[in-house]
Amino acid sequence: MGLSRRAVLAGAGAAGLSAGSAAGLAGCGFAPSSSDSAKDTLRFTTWGTDAELAGFRTTIAAFEKAHGGARVELNAVPYEQMFTNIDAQLQAGNPPDVFRVPYYTFGAYAGRGQLLDLSSHLPSGFSDRFTPQAWAAVQRKAKPYGVPHHTDTSVLLYNKKALADVGVTDVPTRADQAWTWQQLEQVLRKLRTALPASQYPLAVNWQGNGVTRWLSWLFQADGRFLSADLSQPAIQSAAGTAAVDFTRALFPDKLVPPNNSVKSTTLAADLWYGGTVPLSFGGAFQLPDADSAVDFEWGASPAPRDVRGGGDFGGNALVATAKTKRPGLAASFLAHVTGEDQMRAFCERASLLPTRRDLVAKGIRFQVRPDLSRVFLGQAGVVRASDSGQVASPSMSGIISVLQDQLEQTFVGDQATAAALSGMTSGIAKALAA
């Protein structure tokens, strides 16, 4: 199945494990339990770009070689069909053994009891291979129901000439030196003064389910949208007010295009590719498209900071279904896919970010624009486990709808900040109760 980055973009919008779990390593993965025959076959359903699917096929071949005849059947489907198919198969009782899932969707499946609790299938200390924010994103009541395969996060992609034309030549490349909100606003206002009326300074990538990226502003203001135990809304706060105030002002001040709202069908990436904006938030997975689509010199800078740095925890987990007949083999496969060599090769080829501590520490080099690898890795490092853990809420799909409705009314309607926060609070409470 051939699938470009832009097609995927359009479709998308803890505690350590218990002791007494499965045995040691076999090759790059864990040895299947004795109940798993060497002839066992796992069914693995995913979507992916060409590079991602090539990476999965390479990983599968290595797993099969290391596991004595075990087979993995790869079922690649378009993103827009992925979860309709998965939900129908779960309901019918014949789901795949393993599938890929965005972190913001993971919680719904875990909350419904549809995923395998991996606690007894992985060895003690398995969690140590991952960053805290990655491990927090696959937890349900302090138990792992998946493995964090990779992540992604948004940085500022910028047109070098456009910034130089307004005197901005010192662009930060380290997260701890990122522009503050006030510094970013100054840059945007310089651009606004210089640009023609048909162009705008910035595009933000919060369309569709990407509305979760708006939460980056909330985190940067050191806020939360859920309480620490994930049971209550927590967005009605000084941080929530600051985040809504700053982002809603982008529209009347003409710092973003009027069609850059969260429910717009025009993607931020397309505005940037087309030269409508000189600055755009974008993820590492866009680099191959940007490298071929953009005809100007461009770079990347960390997302801005306010009280602290913060960002969206994008990417995907891999999960096993609760009713798999091959839990040991499924756990072996999940461990293999997140091995150091496998994850490095996958991420470098697909322009995605690793979730392993050792790879974050050593660094990786994207095959496309390797010079930007450090910018993205640095930005991913400011994401906190307390931020990513909220997105793993079983109620996240309902919360996404609340954010979409309230932010749309605020950005392109006349809704005031206080009303937006009140609407978010009541909507999140209903989503949590559903």
C-alpha positions as CSV (number, residue, x, y, z in Angstrom):
1,M,0.0,0.0,0.0
2,G,1.5,3.3,-1.0
3,L,0.8,6.2,1.3
4,S,2.4,9.6,1.4
5,R,3.1,11.6,4.5
6,R,0.5,14.1,3.5
7,A,-2.1,11.4,3.1
8,V,-1.4,10.3,6.7
9,L,-1.5,13.9,7.9
10,A,-4.9,14.4,6.2
11,G,-6.3,11.2,7.7
12,A,-5.0,12.0,11.2
13,G,-5.9,15.3,12.2
14,A,5.1,4.5,36.1
15,A,5.7,2.1,37.9
16,G,8.0,-0.8,36.9
17,L,6.5,-4.1,35.8
18,S,5.9,-6.8,38.4
19,A,8.4,-9.5,39.1
20,G,7.7,-13.1,38.2
21,S,7.0,-12.2,34.5
22,A,8.2,-13.7,31.3
23,A,11.8,-15.0,30.9
24,G,14.8,-13.4,29.3
25,L,15.8,-12.2,25.9
26,A,15.9,-14.2,22.7
27,G,17.6,-12.3,20.0
28,C,16.2,-8.8,20.0
29,G,12.9,-9.9,21.6
30,F,11.6,-12.1,24.5
31,A,11.2,-15.8,24.2
32,P,7.6,-16.9,23.7
33,S,6.0,-18.8,26.5
34,S,5.8,-22.6,26.3
35,S,2.2,-22.4,25.3
36,D,3.1,-20.6,22.1
37,S,3.9,-23.1,19.3
38,A,6.7,-22.2,16.9
39,K,4.1,-22.4,14.2
40,D,2.0,-19.7,15.8
41,T,1.0,-16.7,13.6
42,L,0.3,-13.2,14.9
43,R,-2.0,-10.9,12.9
44,F,-0.8,-7.3,13.0
45,T,-2.9,-4.5,11.7
46,T,-1.5,-1.0,11.0
47,W,-1.6,2.0,8.7
48,G,1.6,3.7,7.6
49,T,3.6,5.6,5.1
50,D,5.7,3.7,2.7
51,A,8.7,4.2,4.9
52,E,6.9,3.1,8.0
53,L,5.5,-0.1,6.3
54,A,9.0,-0.9,5.0
55,G,10.3,-0.6,8.5
56,F,7.6,-2.9,9.9
57,R,8.4,-5.5,7.2
58,T,12.1,-5.4,8.1
59,T,11.3,-5.7,11.8
60,I,8.9,-8.6,11.1
61,A,11.5,-10.5,9.1
62,A,14.0,-10.2,11.9
63,F,11.5,-11.3,14.5
64,E,10.5,-14.4,12.5
65,K,14.1,-15.3,12.1
66,A,14.8,-14.9,15.8
67,H,11.7,-16.8,16.9
68,G,12.0,-20.2,15.3
69,G,9.3,-20.2,12.7
70,A,6.8,-17.9,14.3
71,R,5.0,-15.7,11.7
72,V,3.5,-12.2,11.7
73,E,0.9,-11.4,9.1
74,L,1.0,-7.7,8.3
75,N,-2.4,-6.2,7.4
76,A,-1.8,-2.6,6.1
77,V,-5.0,-0.5,5.8
78,P,-5.6,3.2,5.1
79,Y,-5.7,5.3,8.2
80,E,-9.3,6.5,7.6
81,Q,-10.4,2.8,7.7
82,M,-8.2,1.6,10.5
83,F,-10.3,2.0,13.6
84,T,-13.6,1.3,11.9
85,N,-12.1,-2.0,11.0
86,I,-10.6,-2.6,14.4
87,D,-13.8,-1.7,16.3
88,A,-15.9,-4.0,14.0
89,Q,-13.4,-6.9,14.6
90,L,-13.4,-6.3,18.3
91,Q,-17.2,-6.4,18.4
92,A,-17.3,-9.5,16.3
93,G,-14.7,-11.3,18.5
94,N,-12.0,-11.7,15.8
95,P,-9.6,-8.8,16.3
96,P,-6.0,-8.9,15.2
97,D,-3.5,-10.0,17.8
98,V,-1.6,-6.7,17.7
99,F,-2.4,-3.3,16.3
100,R,-1.1,0.2,16.2
101,V,-2.9,3.0,17.9
102,P,-2.4,6.8,18.5
103,Y,-1.7,7.6,22.2
104,Y,-4.9,9.8,22.3
105,T,-6.9,6.8,21.2
106,F,-5.1,4.2,23.4
107,G,-7.0,5.1,26.6
108,A,-10.4,4.3,25.1
109,Y,-9.4,0.7,24.2
110,A,-7.7,0.2,27.5
111,G,-10.6,1.6,29.4
112,R,-13.0,-0.8,27.7
113,G,-10.9,-3.8,28.7
114,Q,-10.1,-4.6,25.0
115,L,-6.3,-4.6,25.4
116,L,-4.0,-7.2,27.0
117,D,-2.5,-6.3,30.4
118,L,1.1,-6.9,29.7
119,S,2.2,-6.9,33.4
120,S,2.6,-10.7,33.6
121,H,4.0,-11.1,30.1
122,L,7.1,-8.8,30.3
123,P,10.0,-8.9,32.7
124,S,10.6,-6.7,35.7
125,G,12.4,-3.6,34.7
126,F,11.1,-3.6,31.1
127,S,9.8,-0.1,31.6
128,D,13.3,1.2,32.2
129,R,14.0,1.1,28.5
130,F,11.5,4.0,27.9
131,T,11.4,7.6,28.8
132,P,9.0,8.5,31.6
133,Q,6.6,10.4,29.4
134,A,6.5,7.5,26.9
135,W,5.8,4.9,29.5
136,A,3.1,7.1,31.1
137,A,1.2,7.2,27.8
138,V,0.5,3.4,27.8
139,Q,-0.7,3.1,31.4
140,R,-4.1,2.2,32.7
141,K,-4.4,2.2,36.5
142,A,-0.6,1.9,36.8
143,K,-0.5,-1.2,34.5
144,P,0.9,-1.3,30.9
145,Y,-1.6,-2.1,28.2
146,G,0.8,-1.4,25.3
147,V,4.3,-0.4,24.4
148,P,5.3,3.1,23.2
149,H,6.7,2.5,19.8
150,H,7.6,6.0,18.8
151,T,6.6,9.6,19.4
152,D,6.5,12.9,17.6
153,T,6.1,16.5,18.6
154,S,5.6,19.9,17.0
155,V,8.3,22.5,16.4
156,L,8.3,25.7,14.4
157,L,9.2,25.2,10.8
158,Y,10.3,28.6,9.3
159,N,11.2,30.2,6.0
160,K,14.7,31.6,6.6
161,K,14.5,34.4,4.1
162,A,11.1,35.6,5.4
163,L,12.5,35.9,8.9
164,A,15.8,37.5,7.8
165,D,13.8,40.1,5.9
166,V,12.3,41.4,9.1
167,G,15.6,41.2,11.0
168,V,15.2,37.8,12.7
169,T,18.4,35.9,12.1
170,D,19.1,34.4,15.5
171,V,16.6,31.6,15.7
172,P,16.9,29.2,18.7
173,T,17.7,25.5,18.1
174,R,17.6,24.3,21.7
175,A,14.5,23.8,23.7
176,D,15.9,25.5,26.8
177,Q,16.6,28.6,24.6
178,A,13.2,28.5,22.8
179,W,11.4,31.8,22.2
180,T,9.0,32.8,25.0
181,W,5.4,33.5,24.1
182,Q,6.2,37.2,24.2
183,Q,9.3,36.7,21.9
184,L,7.2,34.7,19.5
185,E,4.5,37.3,19.5
186,Q,7.2,40.0,18.6
187,V,8.4,37.9,15.7
188,L,4.8,37.4,14.5
189,R,4.0,41.1,14.7
190,K,7.2,42.0,12.7
191,L,6.1,39.5,10.0
192,R,2.5,40.9,10.0
193,T,3.8,44.4,9.3
194,A,6.0,43.2,6.4
195,L,3.6,40.7,4.8
196,P,0.9,41.5,2.2
197,A,-2.7,41.2,3.3
198,S,-3.0,37.8,1.6
199,Q,-0.3,36.3,3.7
200,Y,-0.1,35.6,7.4
201,P,2.8,35.0,9.9
202,L,1.9,31.6,11.4
203,A,-0.1,28.4,10.9
204,V,-0.9,26.1,13.8
205,N,-1.4,22.3,13.3
206,W,-4.4,21.8,15.6
207,Q,-6.9,20.6,12.9
208,G,-9.0,17.6,13.5
209,N,-7.8,15.2,16.2
210,G,-4.7,17.3,16.2
211,V,-6.7,19.6,18.5
212,T,-4.7,17.8,21.3
213,R,-1.8,20.0,20.1
214,W,-3.5,23.0,21.6
215,L,-2.8,21.4,24.9
216,S,0.8,22.3,24.4
217,W,0.0,25.9,25.2
218,L,-1.8,24.8,28.4
219,F,1.2,22.7,29.4
220,Q,3.6,25.6,28.6
221,A,1.6,27.7,31.0
222,D,2.1,24.9,33.5
223,G,-1.6,23.9,33.5
224,R,-3.5,20.6,33.3
225,F,-6.8,19.7,31.7
226,L,-7.4,16.7,34.1
227,S,-6.7,16.3,37.8
228,A,-3.7,14.2,38.9
229,D,-5.9,11.1,39.2
230,L,-7.5,11.8,35.8
231,S,-11.0,11.9,37.4
232,Q,-11.9,15.6,37.3
233,P,-11.5,18.5,34.9
234,A,-8.7,20.9,35.9
235,I,-8.6,23.3,32.9
236,Q,-10.4,26.2,34.6
237,S,-7.3,27.8,36.0
238,A,-4.9,30.7,35.6
239,A,-2.9,28.6,33.1
240,G,-6.0,27.7,31.2
241,T,-6.9,31.4,31.0
242,A,-3.4,32.3,29.7
243,A,-3.5,29.5,27.1
244,V,-6.9,30.5,25.7
245,D,-6.1,34.2,25.8
246,F,-2.9,33.9,23.9
247,T,-4.2,31.5,21.2
248,R,-7.5,33.3,20.6
249,A,-5.7,36.6,20.1
250,L,-3.9,35.1,17.1
251,F,-7.1,35.4,15.0
252,P,-8.4,39.0,15.4
253,D,-4.8,40.2,15.3
254,K,-4.4,38.4,11.9
255,L,-1.4,36.5,13.0
256,V,-2.9,33.3,11.6
257,P,-5.1,32.8,8.6
258,P,-8.8,32.9,9.3
259,N,-9.1,29.3,8.0
260,N,-6.5,28.1,10.5
261,S,-9.1,27.1,13.1
262,V,-9.4,23.6,14.7
263,K,-12.3,22.5,12.5
264,S,-10.8,23.8,9.3
265,T,-10.2,21.3,6.4
266,T,-7.1,23.3,5.4
267,L,-4.1,21.8,7.0
268,A,-1.4,24.0,8.5
269,A,1.2,22.0,6.5
270,D,-0.5,22.9,3.2
271,L,-0.5,26.6,4.2
272,W,3.2,26.4,4.8
273,Y,4.0,24.3,1.7
274,G,2.1,26.8,-0.4
275,G,3.9,29.9,1.0
276,T,0.8,31.4,2.6
277,V,2.7,31.5,5.9
278,P,6.5,31.7,6.7
279,L,6.1,29.9,10.1
280,S,4.2,26.7,10.9
281,F,4.0,24.2,13.6
282,G,4.9,20.7,12.3
283,G,6.1,17.3,13.3
284,A,9.2,15.3,12.3
285,F,7.1,13.0,10.2
286,Q,6.5,15.9,7.8
287,L,10.1,16.3,6.9
288,P,10.2,14.1,3.8
289,D,7.2,15.9,2.3
290,A,8.6,19.3,3.3
291,D,12.0,18.5,1.8
292,S,10.4,17.7,-1.6
293,A,7.5,20.2,-1.5
294,V,9.1,23.4,-0.3
295,D,11.2,25.5,-2.7
296,F,12.7,27.9,-0.2
297,E,15.4,27.5,2.4
298,W,13.9,26.5,5.7
299,G,14.8,25.4,9.2
300,A,13.2,24.3,12.5
301,S,13.1,25.8,16.0
302,P,11.7,24.5,19.2
303,A,8.1,25.3,20.2
304,P,7.8,28.3,22.5
305,R,7.8,28.3,26.3
306,D,5.9,30.3,28.9
307,V,6.2,29.2,32.6
308,R,8.0,26.1,31.2
309,G,8.6,24.3,28.0
310,G,5.9,21.9,26.8
311,G,4.7,20.1,23.7
312,D,2.4,17.6,22.3
313,F,3.2,13.9,22.8
314,G,2.3,12.5,19.4
315,G,3.1,9.2,17.8
316,N,1.7,5.7,18.3
317,A,1.7,2.8,20.6
318,L,1.6,-0.9,19.7
319,V,-1.0,-3.0,21.7
320,A,-2.1,-6.6,21.9
321,T,-5.8,-7.4,22.1
322,A,-7.1,-8.9,25.3
323,K,-8.5,-12.0,23.6
324,T,-5.4,-12.9,21.7
325,K,-4.7,-16.6,21.9
326,R,-1.0,-16.0,21.7
327,P,-0.3,-13.5,24.5
328,G,3.3,-14.6,25.1
329,L,4.1,-14.4,21.4
330,A,2.4,-11.0,21.1
331,A,4.4,-9.7,24.1
332,S,7.6,-11.1,22.4
333,F,6.8,-9.2,19.3
334,L,6.1,-5.9,21.1
335,A,9.4,-6.3,23.0
336,H,11.2,-7.0,19.7
337,V,9.8,-4.0,17.9
338,T,10.9,-1.7,20.7
339,G,14.5,-3.1,20.8
340,E,17.3,-0.6,20.3
341,D,18.3,-1.6,16.8
342,Q,14.8,-2.0,15.6
343,M,13.5,1.3,16.9
344,R,16.6,3.2,15.7
345,A,16.2,1.9,12.2
346,F,12.4,2.5,12.1
347,C,12.6,6.1,13.4
348,E,15.6,7.2,11.3
349,R,13.9,5.9,8.2
350,A,10.4,7.2,8.9
351,S,11.4,10.5,10.5
352,L,9.9,9.7,13.8
353,L,11.2,10.1,17.4
354,P,12.3,7.2,19.6
355,T,10.8,6.4,23.0
356,R,13.8,4.5,24.4
357,R,16.0,6.4,26.9
358,D,19.2,5.1,25.3
359,L,18.3,6.3,21.8
360,V,17.2,9.7,23.2
361,A,20.5,10.0,25.0
362,K,22.6,8.8,22.0
363,G,20.6,10.7,19.4
364,I,19.4,9.5,16.0
365,R,19.9,10.9,12.5
366,F,16.9,11.2,10.3
367,Q,17.5,10.0,6.7
368,V,15.8,13.2,5.5
369,R,17.2,16.5,7.0
370,P,19.4,14.9,9.6
371,D,20.5,18.4,10.7
372,L,17.1,18.8,12.3
373,S,17.2,15.6,14.4
374,R,18.5,17.4,17.5
375,V,15.8,20.1,17.3
376,F,13.0,17.5,17.4
377,L,14.7,15.3,20.0
378,G,15.2,18.3,22.2
379,Q,11.6,19.4,21.9
380,A,10.3,15.9,22.8
381,G,12.5,16.0,25.9
382,V,10.5,18.8,27.4
383,V,7.3,16.8,27.4
384,R,6.5,15.6,30.9
385,A,5.0,12.3,32.0
386,S,2.3,14.3,33.8
387,D,1.3,15.8,30.4
388,S,1.4,12.6,28.3
389,G,-0.4,10.6,31.0
390,Q,-3.4,12.8,30.8
391,V,-3.8,12.1,27.1
392,A,-4.0,8.4,27.9
393,S,-7.4,9.0,29.6
394,P,-10.1,6.5,28.5
395,S,-12.3,9.6,28.0
396,M,-9.9,11.3,25.5
397,S,-12.1,10.9,22.5
398,G,-14.9,12.7,24.2
399,I,-12.5,15.4,25.5
400,I,-11.2,15.9,22.0
401,S,-14.8,16.7,20.8
402,V,-15.2,19.2,23.7
403,L,-11.9,21.0,22.8
404,Q,-12.9,21.1,19.2
405,D,-16.3,22.7,19.9
406,Q,-15.1,25.2,22.5
407,L,-12.0,26.3,20.7
408,E,-13.8,26.7,17.4
409,Q,-16.4,29.0,19.1
410,T,-13.6,30.9,20.7
411,F,-11.3,31.3,17.7
412,V,-13.8,32.0,14.9
413,G,-16.8,33.0,17.0
414,D,-17.2,35.6,19.7
415,Q,-16.9,33.3,22.7
416,A,-14.9,34.9,25.6
417,T,-12.1,33.1,27.4
418,A,-14.2,32.6,30.6
419,A,-17.0,31.1,28.7
420,A,-14.6,28.8,26.8
421,L,-13.1,27.5,30.0
422,S,-16.5,27.0,31.6
423,G,-17.7,25.1,28.5
424,M,-14.5,23.0,28.5
425,T,-14.9,22.2,32.2
426,S,-18.6,21.1,31.9
427,G,-17.9,19.2,28.7
428,I,-14.8,17.4,30.1
429,A,-16.9,16.4,33.2
430,K,-19.5,14.9,31.0
431,A,-16.9,13.0,28.9
432,L,-15.4,11.6,32.1
433,A,-18.8,10.5,33.4
434,A,-19.9,8.9,30.1
